[in-house]
C-alpha cells in the first residue's frame, strides 16, 4: 500500500508483512476494512499533529509543521495519499476527517492571522487546496524526485506569509463550497472511470 497506493491485494499486504493471508483476514475481513482502519489511523495522526501545531508558540511555524507532516505522510505512503485525496469509497471518512480537523485548523489560522503572519485573504480552507496541490506534486514526482514536493510546499508557505505579499485575486472557498468542489471532482472521476 505504501508504494502502490490503493492498487494492492490482501496477498500483497501479507507478503509485505511477512505473514500468511489468513493472518491478514483474521484482522481485517476485507480490503475496504483494512483501508478504513488505515484512514482512521491517519486521521488520528493528523489530529495529533494539528493539536501539537496549536501548542506551538509561533502559529505560522506550527502551521508549517502541520503541512510538512501531511506532505511527509502522503509522500511516504501512496495509499494514504490516495485516501486523503478522497477515493470515492471513503467519502464519508474524508468528510468526517475534515469536520474533526476544521476547528483546530481554523483556530491555527486565526492565531497566525491575529499575529500578523498571514497575508490578507488567506483562510483555513486554503489549506485543503494546498494539501491537494501537494498530493498532485507527490504523485507526479514520486518516481523521479520523491522529495520535490518540499520545494513547492516552501513556495506555498511563502505565498501565505504576510511579508511582501501582493493582494490576492478571488477569495478562499467556504467549507461548504470546498466540500462541493471535492464532490464534483469525485463525480467527474467516477464518470471518466466508467
FENLINPE-V733263 format. One record per residue. N is the residue number from 1. NEAR is the number of other C-alpha atoms within 8 Angstrom. D_CENTER is the distance of its C-alpha to the mean C-alpha in Angstrom with 1 decimal. Layout:
BEGIN
n->{N & N}
near->{NEAR & NEAR}
d_center->{D_CENTER & D_CENTER}
END
This chain:
BEGIN
n->{1 & 2 & 3 & 4 & 5 & 6 & 7 & 8 & 9 & 10 & 11 & 12 & 13 & 14 & 15 & 16 & 17 & 18 & 19 & 20 & 21 & 22 & 23 & 24 & 25 & 26 & 27 & 28 & 29 & 30 & 31 & 32 & 33 & 34 & 35 & 36 & 37 & 38 & 39 & 40 & 41 & 42 & 43 & 44 & 45 & 46 & 47 & 48 & 49 & 50 & 51 & 52 & 53 & 54 & 55 & 56 & 57 & 58 & 59 & 60 & 61 & 62 & 63 & 64 & 65 & 66 & 67 & 68 & 69 & 70 & 71 & 72 & 73 & 74 & 75 & 76 & 77 & 78 & 79 & 80 & 81 & 82 & 83 & 84 & 85 & 86 & 87 & 88 & 89 & 90 & 91 & 92 & 93 & 94 & 95 & 96 & 97 & 98 & 99 & 100 & 101 & 102 & 103 & 104 & 105 & 106 & 107 & 108 & 109 & 110 & 111 & 112 & 113 & 114 & 115 & 116 & 117 & 118 & 119 & 120 & 121 & 122 & 123 & 124 & 125 & 126 & 127 & 128 & 129 & 130 & 131 & 132 & 133 & 134 & 135 & 136 & 137 & 138 & 139 & 140 & 141 & 142 & 143 & 144 & 145 & 146 & 147 & 148 & 149 & 150 & 151 & 152 & 153 & 154 & 155 & 156 & 157 & 158 & 159 & 160 & 161 & 162 & 163 & 164 & 165 & 166 & 167 & 168 & 169 & 170 & 171 & 172 & 173 & 174 & 175 & 176 & 177 & 178 & 179 & 180 & 181 & 182 & 183 & 184 & 185 & 186 & 187 & 188 & 189 & 190 & 191 & 192 & 193 & 194}
near->{11 & 9 & 8 & 9 & 13 & 8 & 6 & 9 & 7 & 11 & 8 & 8 & 12 & 13 & 9 & 7 & 6 & 6 & 9 & 9 & 10 & 6 & 9 & 12 & 10 & 7 & 6 & 9 & 8 & 8 & 9 & 6 & 9 & 10 & 8 & 10 & 8 & 9 & 12 & 9 & 8 & 9 & 9 & 8 & 8 & 11 & 10 & 8 & 10 & 12 & 9 & 9 & 14 & 11 & 7 & 9 & 5 & 7 & 14 & 9 & 9 & 15 & 11 & 9 & 9 & 12 & 10 & 10 & 10 & 10 & 13 & 8 & 10 & 13 & 13 & 8 & 12 & 15 & 13 & 14 & 13 & 11 & 11 & 9 & 8 & 11 & 10 & 7 & 5 & 10 & 9 & 7 & 10 & 11 & 9 & 8 & 9 & 8 & 8 & 8 & 10 & 9 & 8 & 10 & 10 & 10 & 9 & 13 & 12 & 8 & 9 & 13 & 10 & 7 & 7 & 8 & 11 & 11 & 12 & 7 & 7 & 9 & 9 & 10 & 11 & 10 & 8 & 8 & 8 & 10 & 11 & 9 & 8 & 12 & 13 & 8 & 11 & 14 & 8 & 7 & 11 & 10 & 6 & 5 & 7 & 10 & 9 & 10 & 12 & 9 & 8 & 10 & 12 & 8 & 8 & 9 & 9 & 7 & 7 & 9 & 10 & 10 & 6 & 4 & 8 & 4 & 5 & 7 & 4 & 4 & 6 & 9 & 9 & 7 & 7 & 7 & 8 & 10 & 9 & 8 & 8 & 9 & 8 & 8 & 8 & 11 & 8 & 8 & 8 & 9 & 7 & 6 & 5 & 4}
d_center->{16.4 & 15.0 & 16.8 & 17.4 & 14.2 & 15.4 & 18.8 & 20.6 & 23.5 & 24.4 & 27.0 & 24.5 & 22.8 & 26.3 & 27.4 & 24.4 & 25.1 & 28.8 & 30.0 & 31.5 & 29.7 & 31.6 & 29.9 & 26.5 & 27.9 & 29.5 & 26.1 & 24.2 & 26.2 & 24.0 & 21.1 & 19.3 & 20.2 & 18.8 & 15.4 & 15.4 & 16.3 & 13.5 & 10.9 & 12.9 & 13.0 & 9.3 & 9.4 & 12.5 & 11.3 & 8.6 & 11.4 & 13.9 & 12.2 & 11.9 & 15.6 & 16.6 & 15.4 & 17.5 & 20.4 & 20.3 & 23.5 & 22.0 & 19.3 & 18.1 & 18.0 & 16.0 & 13.4 & 13.5 & 13.3 & 10.1 & 8.5 & 10.4 & 9.4 & 5.6 & 7.3 & 9.9 & 8.3 & 7.0 & 10.4 & 12.3 & 11.5 & 11.3 & 11.6 & 8.5 & 6.8 & 9.1 & 8.5 & 4.8 & 6.7 & 9.3 & 12.3 & 15.2 & 16.5 & 13.5 & 13.5 & 15.0 & 12.6 & 9.6 & 12.1 & 13.1 & 9.9 & 9.7 & 13.4 & 13.3 & 11.1 & 12.7 & 16.0 & 14.7 & 12.6 & 15.6 & 18.0 & 16.4 & 16.6 & 20.1 & 21.2 & 20.2 & 22.0 & 24.9 & 25.3 & 25.6 & 22.6 & 20.7 & 22.4 & 23.8 & 21.7 & 18.2 & 16.6 & 13.6 & 12.4 & 12.3 & 9.1 & 7.3 & 9.4 & 9.0 & 5.2 & 6.8 & 9.7 & 8.3 & 7.3 & 10.8 & 12.5 & 11.4 & 12.7 & 15.7 & 16.7 & 15.9 & 19.5 & 21.4 & 19.5 & 16.6 & 16.1 & 16.6 & 13.0 & 14.2 & 16.9 & 14.9 & 12.7 & 16.1 & 17.4 & 14.7 & 15.4 & 19.1 & 18.7 & 17.7 & 20.5 & 23.8 & 26.1 & 27.7 & 25.5 & 26.9 & 26.6 & 23.6 & 24.4 & 23.1 & 21.2 & 17.6 & 17.0 & 17.8 & 15.5 & 17.8 & 17.7 & 13.9 & 14.2 & 17.1 & 15.5 & 12.9 & 15.9 & 18.0 & 15.7 & 15.7 & 19.4 & 20.1 & 18.4 & 20.5 & 23.5 & 23.3 & 22.8 & 26.0}
END
